[in-house]
Amino acid sequence: MSAIVIYESLTGNTRRAAATIADELVAGGVGVEAVCPVTAIDYGALARAELVVFGTWVDGLILFGQRPGGRVRRVPAMAGKQAAAFCTYAVDPGHTLAKMDLLLADRGAEPLGGFAINRRKLVDGSKEFVDRLLGVVQA
Ligand SMILES: Cc1cc2nc3c(=O)[nH]c(=O)nc-3n(C[C@H](O)[C@H](O)[C@H](O)COP(=O)(O)O)c2cc1C
């Protein structure tokens, strides 16, 4: 299984989570082709990856109107690939993951579901996400 981790990060939390997620995937036997921001995607790595892990931060009015933050519309086409979303948040992610799944499906991916990581628990949350992901991903 090969994967790429793509992230959108404003203040660094999601970038740090993406790095931990990549490390955990490697520890779990997944070949990570690249970890890149959504503004600088390694398209060769994306082409080789069977699994796309996409993360962003939660934007909203803290308890209302939450959505994937930043330049998420730049998420590329990924027809036929499995994809998993994660977001980092402060208080409440709302429906951000469901919106990310719609975005991934719009790009042709098969969404596997997602995981919300509290910004105060970036490492533990990233590890739990990968544990769950490895349980559902098709080898
Ligand atoms: C403009 C703005 C709006 C935000 N809105 C929410 C929100 O509605 N709910 C929430 O739980 N966190 C909210 N946050 C917190 C961020 O989602 C959180 O700090 C996240 O980890 C930031 O990720 P980053 O460091 O990768 O940019 C908001 C942050 C910003 C800058």
The ligand as a Gaussian input file, in Angstrom:
#p B3LYP/6-31G(d) Opt

LIG

0 1
 C      -10.325000      31.993000      11.171000
 C      -10.382000      30.784000      12.067000
 C      -11.591000      30.177000      12.340000
 C      -11.678000      29.047000      13.165000
 N      -12.891000      28.498000      13.426000
 C      -12.972000      27.407000      14.222000
 C      -14.240000      26.813000      14.506000
 O      -15.303000      27.256000      14.024000
 N      -14.286000      25.725000      15.324000
 C      -13.140000      25.188000      15.886000
 O      -13.242000      24.212000      16.626000
 N      -11.916000      25.713000      15.617000
 C      -11.811000      26.820000      14.819000
 N      -10.569000      27.381000      14.550000
 C       -9.377000      26.768000      15.134000
 C       -8.537000      25.996000      14.120000
 O       -9.330000      25.114000      13.338000
 C       -7.469000      25.175000      14.837000
 O       -6.666000      26.014000      15.607000
 C       -6.609000      24.377000      13.871000
 O       -5.862000      23.420000      14.568000
 C       -5.673000      25.283000      13.091000
 O       -4.915000      24.479000      12.217000
 P       -3.601000      25.058000      11.522000
 O       -2.611000      25.388000      12.623000
 O       -3.111000      23.931000      10.681000
 O       -3.974000      26.250000      10.729000
 C      -10.485000      28.497000      13.732000
 C       -9.262000      29.113000      13.447000
 C       -9.204000      30.221000      12.621000
 C       -7.862000      30.851000      12.317000

